[in-house]
Amino acid sequence: MKLTLLVAAVALCLPAGGAWGQGTNPKAPALSLALQKGRDNAVKYCAACHLLPEPDLLTKTAWAHHVQPEMAKWLGIERVDYEGMQDGKLLQEAALFPNAPLLSEEEWFSIWDYYRALAPSRPVPPPAKPPVTVGSKQFRVKKLNPHESAPMTSMVKIDSAAKRIYFGDAFSGQLFALGAEGGLISRMRLKSGPVSLTVGDKGLIVTQIGRLFPSDAQEGVVEFIPKEGSESAAKVLASGLRRPVNTMVAHLNTDIREDLVVCSYGNRLGRFSWFEAKEDGGYDEHVLLERPGSIQAEVRDINGDGRQDIIVMTAQAREAIHVFLNMGRNEFKMETWLERPPSWGFVGFELVDFNKDGKTDSAGGQRRQRRLRAPDEGVSRCATLSQRRAEWFSRGDVLSDARRLQGDGARFRWRR
């Protein structure tokens, strides 16, 4: 079966002159020898870690005061103050930053000058789009606040079969279950804020993030919580995770046990793994991607070989959608189907059949980068990926339920 991946992504950094969100400007004048040298060095050093960002993705101020000072640490130009940095000891032990410069001072300043010279002074106004409408004829707002502390909603899950709404609060570290009318059914205090939940026959599998705000502390867990009245006991299935944000339950090999696919987003450290369920009830971790930023995963048989493959969306400088093809015997082969520059910010996607052809499509969205204002912040584009070839064909607003998009890939409802 051929997978057609339809992605609606918020282009929080659409270029000033580019049409496709990559930051390229076909009308840009030829570069001087000095600026061409800076670009060549950017290709050599910046693109060694992530997709090369074009200068017009951000303003001069953003490059000079936010991005380049941060990049100086990753290239060994600036000394890293581990003592003054959050989780500094963990980062120092991981040897995340180089101890010596990876390039000469001349090469570094050529990159600096290249971005500073070609970046726009101000973001270009976004193209006109239909105004956002407020209100709905089908729904009315009902406030839900079953606890007294300040709300910090970290998760919402609708269990249609049981007619329940689960939502998590990261401030209090609680999981609430509400009935169809919004009445409180139960509450449960957890180890930390719940961010992902799977409803199973025997109970709930709840992902708890550890620390909600950026951190590399290994305090996240995935925990099984039995149904009310069950004789089973709660059990931690995976622990020591760096800010896990998403867990999928799936059969990834030939046994009958349910495995886990876990996105440990982290901050500067993190990983994407699957946990193999063992006969003794434990789990063995298999790391698929040793880097931070995995934010959501889905499991499907992409190529029709009878084995479950994994689709994962990554952020945190390496904005991409990767597919891990299940080769059998616990082996996976990674393919990159979509990649964007670091100034983008993916947040999620949804698998649906847009054109009702029996093939799986998806809709995805992006976040806004903190502090960095982009020319077309909050605007989406659609892309159809078939055999890893992308074609951008329409634009609109995203982060609404993908089922609203079926039959019309060009219009989206905006959600702020």
Contacts in CASP RR format, 6 or more apart in sequence:
PFRMAT RR
TARGET T0000
AUTHOR 0000-0000-0000
METHOD contacts of the structure
MODEL  1
MKLTLLVAAVALCLPAGGAWGQGTNPKAPALSLALQKGRDNAVKYCAACH
LLPEPDLLTKTAWAHHVQPEMAKWLGIERVDYEGMQDGKLLQEAALFPNA
PLLSEEEWFSIWDYYRALAPSRPVPPPAKPPVTVGSKQFRVKKLNPHESA
PMTSMVKIDSAAKRIYFGDAFSGQLFALGAEGGLISRMRLKSGPVSLTVG
DKGLIVTQIGRLFPSDAQEGVVEFIPKEGSESAAKVLASGLRRPVNTMVA
HLNTDIREDLVVCSYGNRLGRFSWFEAKEDGGYDEHVLLERPGSIQAEVR
DINGDGRQDIIVMTAQAREAIHVFLNMGRNEFKMETWLERPPSWGFVGFE
LVDFNKDGKTDSAGGQRRQRRLRAPDEGVSRCATLSQRRAEWFSRGDVLS
DARRLQGDGARFRWRR
1 301 0 8 1.000
1 302 0 8 1.000
1 303 0 8 1.000
1 304 0 8 1.000
1 359 0 8 1.000
2 359 0 8 1.000
2 386 0 8 1.000
2 387 0 8 1.000
3 300 0 8 1.000
3 302 0 8 1.000
3 303 0 8 1.000
3 323 0 8 1.000
3 359 0 8 1.000
3 360 0 8 1.000
4 357 0 8 1.000
4 359 0 8 1.000
4 360 0 8 1.000
4 361 0 8 1.000
4 384 0 8 1.000
4 385 0 8 1.000
4 386 0 8 1.000
5 311 0 8 1.000
5 321 0 8 1.000
5 337 0 8 1.000
5 338 0 8 1.000
5 360 0 8 1.000
5 361 0 8 1.000
5 362 0 8 1.000
5 383 0 8 1.000
5 384 0 8 1.000
5 385 0 8 1.000
5 386 0 8 1.000
6 354 0 8 1.000
6 361 0 8 1.000
6 362 0 8 1.000
6 363 0 8 1.000
6 382 0 8 1.000
6 383 0 8 1.000
6 384 0 8 1.000
6 385 0 8 1.000
6 409 0 8 1.000
7 321 0 8 1.000
7 338 0 8 1.000
7 349 0 8 1.000
7 362 0 8 1.000
7 363 0 8 1.000
7 364 0 8 1.000
7 365 0 8 1.000
7 382 0 8 1.000
7 383 0 8 1.000
7 385 0 8 1.000
8 363 0 8 1.000
8 364 0 8 1.000
8 365 0 8 1.000
8 380 0 8 1.000
8 381 0 8 1.000
8 382 0 8 1.000
8 396 0 8 1.000
8 398 0 8 1.000
8 402 0 8 1.000
8 405 0 8 1.000
8 409 0 8 1.000
8 412 0 8 1.000
9 340 0 8 1.000
9 344 0 8 1.000
9 346 0 8 1.000
9 364 0 8 1.000
9 365 0 8 1.000
9 366 0 8 1.000
9 380 0 8 1.000
9 381 0 8 1.000
9 383 0 8 1.000
9 398 0 8 1.000
10 345 0 8 1.000
10 347 0 8 1.000
10 365 0 8 1.000
10 366 0 8 1.000
10 367 0 8 1.000
10 368 0 8 1.000
10 378 0 8 1.000
10 379 0 8 1.000
10 380 0 8 1.000
10 398 0 8 1.000
10 399 0 8 1.000
11 21 0 8 1.000
11 344 0 8 1.000
11 366 0 8 1.000
11 374 0 8 1.000
11 376 0 8 1.000
11 378 0 8 1.000
11 379 0 8 1.000
11 380 0 8 1.000
11 381 0 8 1.000
12 343 0 8 1.000
12 344 0 8 1.000
12 345 0 8 1.000
12 366 0 8 1.000
12 367 0 8 1.000
12 368 0 8 1.000
12 369 0 8 1.000
12 374 0 8 1.000
12 376 0 8 1.000
12 377 0 8 1.000
12 378 0 8 1.000
13 21 0 8 1.000
13 23 0 8 1.000
13 57 0 8 1.000
13 58 0 8 1.000
13 341 0 8 1.000
13 343 0 8 1.000
13 344 0 8 1.000
13 369 0 8 1.000
13 372 0 8 1.000
13 374 0 8 1.000
13 375 0 8 1.000
13 376 0 8 1.000
13 377 0 8 1.000
14 21 0 8 1.000
14 23 0 8 1.000
14 126 0 8 1.000
14 374 0 8 1.000
14 375 0 8 1.000
14 376 0 8 1.000
14 379 0 8 1.000
14 381 0 8 1.000
15 21 0 8 1.000
15 22 0 8 1.000
15 23 0 8 1.000
15 24 0 8 1.000
15 25 0 8 1.000
15 54 0 8 1.000
15 56 0 8 1.000
15 57 0 8 1.000
15 375 0 8 1.000
16 23 0 8 1.000
16 25 0 8 1.000
16 56 0 8 1.000
16 120 0 8 1.000
16 123 0 8 1.000
16 124 0 8 1.000
16 375 0 8 1.000
17 23 0 8 1.000
17 24 0 8 1.000
17 25 0 8 1.000
17 27 0 8 1.000
17 56 0 8 1.000
17 124 0 8 1.000
18 24 0 8 1.000
18 25 0 8 1.000
18 26 0 8 1.000
18 56 0 8 1.000
20 381 0 8 1.000
20 392 0 8 1.000
21 340 0 8 1.000
21 381 0 8 1.000
21 392 0 8 1.000
22 54 0 8 1.000
22 340 0 8 1.000
22 341 0 8 1.000
23 53 0 8 1.000
23 54 0 8 1.000
23 56 0 8 1.000
23 57 0 8 1.000
23 341 0 8 1.000
24 54 0 8 1.000
25 54 0 8 1.000
25 56 0 8 1.000
28 118 0 8 1.000
31 39 0 8 1.000
34 110 0 8 1.000
34 113 0 8 1.000
35 113 0 8 1.000
35 114 0 8 1.000
35 117 0 8 1.000
35 118 0 8 1.000
37 110 0 8 1.000
38 107 0 8 1.000
38 110 0 8 1.000
38 111 0 8 1.000
38 113 0 8 1.000
38 114 0 8 1.000
39 114 0 8 1.000
41 103 0 8 1.000
41 107 0 8 1.000
41 108 0 8 1.000
41 110 0 8 1.000
41 111 0 8 1.000
41 114 0 8 1.000
42 52 0 8 1.000
42 111 0 8 1.000
42 114 0 8 1.000
42 115 0 8 1.000
43 52 0 8 1.000
45 75 0 8 1.000
45 102 0 8 1.000
45 103 0 8 1.000
45 107 0 8 1.000
45 111 0 8 1.000
46 52 0 8 1.000
46 53 0 8 1.000
46 71 0 8 1.000
46 111 0 8 1.000
49 74 0 8 1.000
49 317 0 8 1.000
49 318 0 8 1.000
50 317 0 8 1.000
50 318 0 8 1.000
50 341 0 8 1.000
50 342 0 8 1.000
51 318 0 8 1.000
51 319 0 8 1.000
51 339 0 8 1.000
51 340 0 8 1.000
51 341 0 8 1.000
51 342 0 8 1.000
52 341 0 8 1.000
53 341 0 8 1.000
53 342 0 8 1.000
53 343 0 8 1.000
54 341 0 8 1.000
55 63 0 8 1.000
55 114 0 8 1.000
55 115 0 8 1.000
55 117 0 8 1.000
55 118 0 8 1.000
55 119 0 8 1.000
56 118 0 8 1.000
56 119 0 8 1.000
56 120 0 8 1.000
57 341 0 8 1.000
57 343 0 8 1.000
57 374 0 8 1.000
58 67 0 8 1.000
58 119 0 8 1.000
58 343 0 8 1.000
58 372 0 8 1.000
58 374 0 8 1.000
59 119 0 8 1.000
59 120 0 8 1.000
59 121 0 8 1.000
59 122 0 8 1.000
59 123 0 8 1.000
59 373 0 8 1.000
60 116 0 8 1.000
60 119 0 8 1.000
60 120 0 8 1.000
60 121 0 8 1.000
62 119 0 8 1.000
62 371 0 8 1.000
62 372 0 8 1.000
62 373 0 8 1.000
63 115 0 8 1.000
63 116 0 8 1.000
63 119 0 8 1.000
64 112 0 8 1.000
64 115 0 8 1.000
64 116 0 8 1.000
66 371 0 8 1.000
66 372 0 8 1.000
67 115 0 8 1.000
67 372 0 8 1.000
68 111 0 8 1.000
68 112 0 8 1.000
68 115 0 8 1.000
69 78 0 8 1.000
72 78 0 8 1.000
72 108 0 8 1.000
73 80 0 8 1.000
73 97 0 8 1.000
74 97 0 8 1.000
74 98 0 8 1.000
75 98 0 8 1.000
75 101 0 8 1.000
75 102 0 8 1.000
75 103 0 8 1.000
75 108 0 8 1.000
76 97 0 8 1.000
76 98 0 8 1.000
76 99 0 8 1.000
76 100 0 8 1.000
76 101 0 8 1.000
76 102 0 8 1.000
77 101 0 8 1.000
77 103 0 8 1.000
77 105 0 8 1.000
77 108 0 8 1.000
80 91 0 8 1.000
80 97 0 8 1.000
82 88 0 8 1.000
82 89 0 8 1.000
82 91 0 8 1.000
82 92 0 8 1.000
85 91 0 8 1.000
86 214 0 8 1.000
86 215 0 8 1.000
87 215 0 8 1.000
87 216 0 8 1.000
87 217 0 8 1.000
87 267 0 8 1.000
87 268 0 8 1.000
90 216 0 8 1.000
90 217 0 8 1.000
90 269 0 8 1.000
91 97 0 8 1.000
91 216 0 8 1.000
91 268 0 8 1.000
91 269 0 8 1.000
94 269 0 8 1.000
96 268 0 8 1.000
96 269 0 8 1.000
101 108 0 8 1.000
120 375 0 8 1.000
123 373 0 8 1.000
123 374 0 8 1.000
123 375 0 8 1.000
123 377 0 8 1.000
124 375 0 8 1.000
125 375 0 8 1.000
126 375 0 8 1.000
126 376 0 8 1.000
126 377 0 8 1.000
126 379 0 8 1.000
127 376 0 8 1.000
127 379 0 8 1.000
127 395 0 8 1.000
129 379 0 8 1.000
129 395 0 8 1.000
129 396 0 8 1.000
129 397 0 8 1.000
132 397 0 8 1.000
132 414 0 8 1.000
132 416 0 8 1.000
142 182 0 8 1.000
144 167 0 8 1.000
144 178 0 8 1.000
144 182 0 8 1.000
145 151 0 8 1.000
146 176 0 8 1.000
146 178 0 8 1.000
146 183 0 8 1.000
146 184 0 8 1.000
146 187 0 8 1.000
147 169 0 8 1.000
147 172 0 8 1.000
147 174 0 8 1.000
147 176 0 8 1.000
147 187 0 8 1.000
149 169 0 8 1.000
149 171 0 8 1.000
149 172 0 8 1.000
150 171 0 8 1.000
151 169 0 8 1.000
151 171 0 8 1.000
152 169 0 8 1.000
152 170 0 8 1.000
152 171 0 8 1.000
152 172 0 8 1.000
152 212 0 8 1.000
153 167 0 8 1.000
153 168 0 8 1.000
153 169 0 8 1.000
153 170 0 8 1.000
154 168 0 8 1.000
154 169 0 8 1.000
154 170 0 8 1.000
154 193 0 8 1.000
154 194 0 8 1.000
154 195 0 8 1.000
154 209 0 8 1.000
154 212 0 8 1.000
155 166 0 8 1.000
155 167 0 8 1.000
155 168 0 8 1.000
155 193 0 8 1.000
155 194 0 8 1.000
155 195 0 8 1.000
155 196 0 8 1.000
155 197 0 8 1.000
156 165 0 8 1.000
156 166 0 8 1.000
156 167 0 8 1.000
156 168 0 8 1.000
157 165 0 8 1.000
157 166 0 8 1.000
157 167 0 8 1.000
157 197 0 8 1.000
157 199 0 8 1.000
158 164 0 8 1.000
158 165 0 8 1.000
158 166 0 8 1.000
159 165 0 8 1.000
159 166 0 8 1.000
159 199 0 8 1.000
161 199 0 8 1.000
162 199 0 8 1.000
163 179 0 8 1.000
163 180 0 8 1.000
164 177 0 8 1.000
164 178 0 8 1.000
164 179 0 8 1.000
164 180 0 8 1.000
164 185 0 8 1.000
165 177 0 8 1.000
165 178 0 8 1.000
165 179 0 8 1.000
165 180 0 8 1.000
165 182 0 8 1.000
166 175 0 8 1.000
166 176 0 8 1.000
166 177 0 8 1.000
166 178 0 8 1.000
166 197 0 8 1.000
166 199 0 8 1.000
166 204 0 8 1.000
167 175 0 8 1.000
167 176 0 8 1.000
167 178 0 8 1.000
168 174 0 8 1.000
168 175 0 8 1.000
168 176 0 8 1.000
168 193 0 8 1.000
168 194 0 8 1.000
168 195 0 8 1.000
169 176 0 8 1.000
169 193 0 8 1.000
170 192 0 8 1.000
170 193 0 8 1.000
170 194 0 8 1.000
170 195 0 8 1.000
170 209 0 8 1.000
170 212 0 8 1.000
172 189 0 8 1.000
173 189 0 8 1.000
173 190 0 8 1.000
173 191 0 8 1.000
173 192 0 8 1.000
173 193 0 8 1.000
173 194 0 8 1.000
173 208 0 8 1.000
174 187 0 8 1.000
174 188 0 8 1.000
174 189 0 8 1.000
174 190 0 8 1.000
174 193 0 8 1.000
175 187 0 8 1.000
175 188 0 8 1.000
175 190 0 8 1.000
175 194 0 8 1.000
175 197 0 8 1.000
175 206 0 8 1.000
175 225 0 8 1.000
176 184 0 8 1.000
176 186 0 8 1.000
176 187 0 8 1.000
176 188 0 8 1.000
177 184 0 8 1.000
177 185 0 8 1.000
177 186 0 8 1.000
177 187 0 8 1.000
178 184 0 8 1.000
178 185 0 8 1.000
179 185 0 8 1.000
186 228 0 8 1.000
188 225 0 8 1.000
190 206 0 8 1.000
190 208 0 8 1.000
190 223 0 8 1.000
191 208 0 8 1.000
191 210 0 8 1.000
191 220 0 8 1.000
191 221 0 8 1.000
191 223 0 8 1.000
192 208 0 8 1.000
192 209 0 8 1.000
192 210 0 8 1.000
192 211 0 8 1.000
192 212 0 8 1.000
192 219 0 8 1.000
192 220 0 8 1.000
192 221 0 8 1.000
193 208 0 8 1.000
193 209 0 8 1.000
193 210 0 8 1.000
193 212 0 8 1.000
194 206 0 8 1.000
194 207 0 8 1.000
194 208 0 8 1.000
194 209 0 8 1.000
195 207 0 8 1.000
195 208 0 8 1.000
195 209 0 8 1.000
195 244 0 8 1.000
195 245 0 8 1.000
195 246 0 8 1.000
196 206 0 8 1.000
196 207 0 8 1.000
196 244 0 8 1.000
196 245 0 8 1.000
196 246 0 8 1.000
196 247 0 8 1.000
197 204 0 8 1.000
197 205 0 8 1.000
197 206 0 8 1.000
197 207 0 8 1.000
198 204 0 8 1.000
198 205 0 8 1.000
198 247 0 8 1.000
198 248 0 8 1.000
198 249 0 8 1.000
200 249 0 8 1.000
202 224 0 8 1.000
202 226 0 8 1.000
202 227 0 8 1.000
202 230 0 8 1.000
202 232 0 8 1.000
203 224 0 8 1.000
203 225 0 8 1.000
203 226 0 8 1.000
203 227 0 8 1.000
203 230 0 8 1.000
203 232 0 8 1.000
204 224 0 8 1.000
204 225 0 8 1.000
204 227 0 8 1.000
205 222 0 8 1.000
205 223 0 8 1.000
205 224 0 8 1.000
205 225 0 8 1.000
205 237 0 8 1.000
205 247 0 8 1.000
205 249 0 8 1.000
205 260 0 8 1.000
206 222 0 8 1.000
206 223 0 8 1.000
206 224 0 8 1.000
206 225 0 8 1.000
207 220 0 8 1.000
207 221 0 8 1.000
207 222 0 8 1.000
207 244 0 8 1.000
207 245 0 8 1.000
207 246 0 8 1.000
207 247 0 8 1.000
207 262 0 8 1.000
208 220 0 8 1.000
208 221 0 8 1.000
208 222 0 8 1.000
208 223 0 8 1.000
208 244 0 8 1.000
209 220 0 8 1.000
209 243 0 8 1.000
209 244 0 8 1.000
209 245 0 8 1.000
210 217 0 8 1.000
210 219 0 8 1.000
210 220 0 8 1.000
210 221 0 8 1.000
210 243 0 8 1.000
211 217 0 8 1.000
211 219 0 8 1.000
211 243 0 8 1.000
214 243 0 8 1.000
214 266 0 8 1.000
214 267 0 8 1.000
215 242 0 8 1.000
215 243 0 8 1.000
215 266 0 8 1.000
215 267 0 8 1.000
216 242 0 8 1.000
216 243 0 8 1.000
216 266 0 8 1.000
216 267 0 8 1.000
216 268 0 8 1.000
216 269 0 8 1.000
216 270 0 8 1.000
217 242 0 8 1.000
218 240 0 8 1.000
218 241 0 8 1.000
218 242 0 8 1.000
219 240 0 8 1.000
219 241 0 8 1.000
220 239 0 8 1.000
220 240 0 8 1.000
220 241 0 8 1.000
220 242 0 8 1.000
220 243 0 8 1.000
220 244 0 8 1.000
221 236 0 8 1.000
221 237 0 8 1.000
221 238 0 8 1.000
221 239 0 8 1.000
221 240 0 8 1.000
221 241 0 8 1.000
221 244 0 8 1.000
222 236 0 8 1.000
222 237 0 8 1.000
222 238 0 8 1.000
222 239 0 8 1.000
222 241 0 8 1.000
222 244 0 8 1.000
222 247 0 8 1.000
222 260 0 8 1.000
222 262 0 8 1.000
222 275 0 8 1.000
223 234 0 8 1.000
223 235 0 8 1.000
223 236 0 8 1.000
223 237 0 8 1.000
224 232 0 8 1.000
224 234 0 8 1.000
224 235 0 8 1.000
224 236 0 8 1.000
224 237 0 8 1.000
225 234 0 8 1.000
226 232 0 8 1.000
226 233 0 8 1.000
226 234 0 8 1.000
237 260 0 8 1.000
237 275 0 8 1.000
237 282 0 8 1.000
237 283 0 8 1.000
238 244 0 8 1.000
238 260 0 8 1.000
238 262 0 8 1.000
238 275 0 8 1.000
238 283 0 8 1.000
238 285 0 8 1.000
241 262 0 8 1.000
241 264 0 8 1.000
242 264 0 8 1.000
242 265 0 8 1.000
242 266 0 8 1.000
242 267 0 8 1.000
242 269 0 8 1.000
242 270 0 8 1.000
242 271 0 8 1.000
242 292 0 8 1.000
243 264 0 8 1.000
243 265 0 8 1.000
243 266 0 8 1.000
243 267 0 8 1.000
243 270 0 8 1.000
244 262 0 8 1.000
244 263 0 8 1.000
244 264 0 8 1.000
244 265 0 8 1.000
245 263 0 8 1.000
245 264 0 8 1.000
245 265 0 8 1.000
245 294 0 8 1.000
245 295 0 8 1.000
245 296 0 8 1.000
246 262 0 8 1.000
246 263 0 8 1.000
246 294 0 8 1.000
246 295 0 8 1.000
246 296 0 8 1.000
246 297 0 8 1.000
247 260 0 8 1.000
247 261 0 8 1.000
247 262 0 8 1.000
247 263 0 8 1.000
248 260 0 8 1.000
248 261 0 8 1.000
248 297 0 8 1.000
248 298 0 8 1.000
248 299 0 8 1.000
249 258 0 8 1.000
249 259 0 8 1.000
249 260 0 8 1.000
249 261 0 8 1.000
250 258 0 8 1.000
250 259 0 8 1.000
250 260 0 8 1.000
250 261 0 8 1.000
250 299 0 8 1.000
250 308 0 8 1.000
250 310 0 8 1.000
251 257 0 8 1.000
251 258 0 8 1.000
251 259 0 8 1.000
251 308 0 8 1.000
252 259 0 8 1.000
252 261 0 8 1.000
252 274 0 8 1.000
252 276 0 8 1.000
252 299 0 8 1.000
252 307 0 8 1.000
252 308 0 8 1.000
252 310 0 8 1.000
252 326 0 8 1.000
252 330 0 8 1.000
253 259 0 8 1.000
253 276 0 8 1.000
253 328 0 8 1.000
253 329 0 8 1.000
253 330 0 8 1.000
255 277 0 8 1.000
257 277 0 8 1.000
257 278 0 8 1.000
257 279 0 8 1.000
258 277 0 8 1.000
259 274 0 8 1.000
259 275 0 8 1.000
259 276 0 8 1.000
259 277 0 8 1.000
259 283 0 8 1.000
260 274 0 8 1.000
260 275 0 8 1.000
260 277 0 8 1.000
260 283 0 8 1.000
261 273 0 8 1.000
261 274 0 8 1.000
261 275 0 8 1.000
261 297 0 8 1.000
261 299 0 8 1.000
261 310 0 8 1.000
262 272 0 8 1.000
262 273 0 8 1.000
262 274 0 8 1.000
262 275 0 8 1.000
263 272 0 8 1.000
263 293 0 8 1.000
263 294 0 8 1.000
263 295 0 8 1.000
263 296 0 8 1.000
263 297 0 8 1.000
263 312 0 8 1.000
264 270 0 8 1.000
264 271 0 8 1.000
264 272 0 8 1.000
264 273 0 8 1.000
264 292 0 8 1.000
264 294 0 8 1.000
265 292 0 8 1.000
265 293 0 8 1.000
265 294 0 8 1.000
265 295 0 8 1.000
265 315 0 8 1.000
265 316 0 8 1.000
266 292 0 8 1.000
266 293 0 8 1.000
266 316 0 8 1.000
267 292 0 8 1.000
267 316 0 8 1.000
268 292 0 8 1.000
269 292 0 8 1.000
270 290 0 8 1.000
270 291 0 8 1.000
270 292 0 8 1.000
270 293 0 8 1.000
270 294 0 8 1.000
271 287 0 8 1.000
271 288 0 8 1.000
271 289 0 8 1.000
271 290 0 8 1.000
271 291 0 8 1.000
271 292 0 8 1.000
271 294 0 8 1.000
272 287 0 8 1.000
272 288 0 8 1.000
272 289 0 8 1.000
272 291 0 8 1.000
272 293 0 8 1.000
272 294 0 8 1.000
272 297 0 8 1.000
272 312 0 8 1.000
272 314 0 8 1.000
273 285 0 8 1.000
273 286 0 8 1.000
273 287 0 8 1.000
273 288 0 8 1.000
274 285 0 8 1.000
274 286 0 8 1.000
274 288 0 8 1.000
274 310 0 8 1.000
275 283 0 8 1.000
275 284 0 8 1.000
275 285 0 8 1.000
275 286 0 8 1.000
276 283 0 8 1.000
276 284 0 8 1.000
276 285 0 8 1.000
276 286 0 8 1.000
276 330 0 8 1.000
277 283 0 8 1.000
278 284 0 8 1.000
286 330 0 8 1.000
288 310 0 8 1.000
288 312 0 8 1.000
288 324 0 8 1.000
288 332 0 8 1.000
288 334 0 8 1.000
289 312 0 8 1.000
289 314 0 8 1.000
289 322 0 8 1.000
289 334 0 8 1.000
291 314 0 8 1.000
291 316 0 8 1.000
291 318 0 8 1.000
292 316 0 8 1.000
293 314 0 8 1.000
293 315 0 8 1.000
293 316 0 8 1.000
293 318 0 8 1.000
294 312 0 8 1.000
294 313 0 8 1.000
294 314 0 8 1.000
295 313 0 8 1.000
295 314 0 8 1.000
295 315 0 8 1.000
295 346 0 8 1.000
295 347 0 8 1.000
295 348 0 8 1.000
296 312 0 8 1.000
296 313 0 8 1.000
296 348 0 8 1.000
296 349 0 8 1.000
297 310 0 8 1.000
297 311 0 8 1.000
297 312 0 8 1.000
297 313 0 8 1.000
298 310 0 8 1.000
298 311 0 8 1.000
298 349 0 8 1.000
298 351 0 8 1.000
298 362 0 8 1.000
299 308 0 8 1.000
299 309 0 8 1.000
299 310 0 8 1.000
299 311 0 8 1.000
300 308 0 8 1.000
300 309 0 8 1.000
300 311 0 8 1.000
300 351 0 8 1.000
300 360 0 8 1.000
301 307 0 8 1.000
301 308 0 8 1.000
301 309 0 8 1.000
302 309 0 8 1.000
302 311 0 8 1.000
302 323 0 8 1.000
302 325 0 8 1.000
302 360 0 8 1.000
303 309 0 8 1.000
303 325 0 8 1.000
305 326 0 8 1.000
307 326 0 8 1.000
307 327 0 8 1.000
307 328 0 8 1.000
308 326 0 8 1.000
309 323 0 8 1.000
309 324 0 8 1.000
309 325 0 8 1.000
309 326 0 8 1.000
309 332 0 8 1.000
310 323 0 8 1.000
310 324 0 8 1.000
310 326 0 8 1.000
310 332 0 8 1.000
311 321 0 8 1.000
311 322 0 8 1.000
311 323 0 8 1.000
311 324 0 8 1.000
311 349 0 8 1.000
311 351 0 8 1.000
311 362 0 8 1.000
312 321 0 8 1.000
312 322 0 8 1.000
312 323 0 8 1.000
312 324 0 8 1.000
313 320 0 8 1.000
313 321 0 8 1.000
313 346 0 8 1.000
313 348 0 8 1.000
313 349 0 8 1.000
313 364 0 8 1.000
314 320 0 8 1.000
314 321 0 8 1.000
314 322 0 8 1.000
314 346 0 8 1.000
315 345 0 8 1.000
315 346 0 8 1.000
315 347 0 8 1.000
315 367 0 8 1.000
317 342 0 8 1.000
318 339 0 8 1.000
318 342 0 8 1.000
319 339 0 8 1.000
319 340 0 8 1.000
319 341 0 8 1.000
319 342 0 8 1.000
319 344 0 8 1.000
319 345 0 8 1.000
319 346 0 8 1.000
319 366 0 8 1.000
320 336 0 8 1.000
320 337 0 8 1.000
320 338 0 8 1.000
320 339 0 8 1.000
320 340 0 8 1.000
320 346 0 8 1.000
321 336 0 8 1.000
321 337 0 8 1.000
321 338 0 8 1.000
321 339 0 8 1.000
321 346 0 8 1.000
321 349 0 8 1.000
321 385 0 8 1.000
322 334 0 8 1.000
322 335 0 8 1.000
322 336 0 8 1.000
322 337 0 8 1.000
323 334 0 8 1.000
323 335 0 8 1.000
323 336 0 8 1.000
323 337 0 8 1.000
324 332 0 8 1.000
324 333 0 8 1.000
324 334 0 8 1.000
324 335 0 8 1.000
325 332 0 8 1.000
325 333 0 8 1.000
325 334 0 8 1.000
325 335 0 8 1.000
326 332 0 8 1.000
327 333 0 8 1.000
335 388 0 8 1.000
336 388 0 8 1.000
337 385 0 8 1.000
337 388 0 8 1.000
338 383 0 8 1.000
338 385 0 8 1.000
338 390 0 8 1.000
340 346 0 8 1.000
343 369 0 8 1.000
343 372 0 8 1.000
343 374 0 8 1.000
344 366 0 8 1.000
345 366 0 8 1.000
345 367 0 8 1.000
345 368 0 8 1.000
345 369 0 8 1.000
346 364 0 8 1.000
346 365 0 8 1.000
346 366 0 8 1.000
346 367 0 8 1.000
347 364 0 8 1.000
347 365 0 8 1.000
347 366 0 8 1.000
347 367 0 8 1.000
347 399 0 8 1.000
348 364 0 8 1.000
348 365 0 8 1.000
348 366 0 8 1.000
349 362 0 8 1.000
349 363 0 8 1.000
349 364 0 8 1.000
349 365 0 8 1.000
350 362 0 8 1.000
350 363 0 8 1.000
350 364 0 8 1.000
350 401 0 8 1.000
350 402 0 8 1.000
351 360 0 8 1.000
351 361 0 8 1.000
351 362 0 8 1.000
351 402 0 8 1.000
352 360 0 8 1.000
352 361 0 8 1.000
352 362 0 8 1.000
352 363 0 8 1.000
352 402 0 8 1.000
352 403 0 8 1.000
352 405 0 8 1.000
352 406 0 8 1.000
353 359 0 8 1.000
353 360 0 8 1.000
353 361 0 8 1.000
353 406 0 8 1.000
354 361 0 8 1.000
354 363 0 8 1.000
354 405 0 8 1.000
354 406 0 8 1.000
354 407 0 8 1.000
354 409 0 8 1.000
355 361 0 8 1.000
355 407 0 8 1.000
356 406 0 8 1.000
356 407 0 8 1.000
362 402 0 8 1.000
363 398 0 8 1.000
363 402 0 8 1.000
363 405 0 8 1.000
364 398 0 8 1.000
364 399 0 8 1.000
364 402 0 8 1.000
365 380 0 8 1.000
365 398 0 8 1.000
365 399 0 8 1.000
366 378 0 8 1.000
366 380 0 8 1.000
366 398 0 8 1.000
368 374 0 8 1.000
368 377 0 8 1.000
368 378 0 8 1.000
378 397 0 8 1.000
379 395 0 8 1.000
379 396 0 8 1.000
379 397 0 8 1.000
380 395 0 8 1.000
380 396 0 8 1.000
380 397 0 8 1.000
380 398 0 8 1.000
380 412 0 8 1.000
381 392 0 8 1.000
381 394 0 8 1.000
381 395 0 8 1.000
381 396 0 8 1.000
382 392 0 8 1.000
382 393 0 8 1.000
382 394 0 8 1.000
382 395 0 8 1.000
382 396 0 8 1.000
382 409 0 8 1.000
382 410 0 8 1.000
383 390 0 8 1.000
383 391 0 8 1.000
383 392 0 8 1.000
383 393 0 8 1.000
384 390 0 8 1.000
384 391 0 8 1.000
384 393 0 8 1.000
393 410 0 8 1.000
394 409 0 8 1.000
394 410 0 8 1.000
395 410 0 8 1.000
396 410 0 8 1.000
396 411 0 8 1.000
396 412 0 8 1.000
397 412 0 8 1.000
397 413 0 8 1.000
397 414 0 8 1.000
397 415 0 8 1.000
398 412 0 8 1.000
398 414 0 8 1.000
399 414 0 8 1.000
399 415 0 8 1.000
400 412 0 8 1.000
400 413 0 8 1.000
400 414 0 8 1.000
400 415 0 8 1.000
404 412 0 8 1.000
404 413 0 8 1.000
405 411 0 8 1.000
405 412 0 8 1.000
END
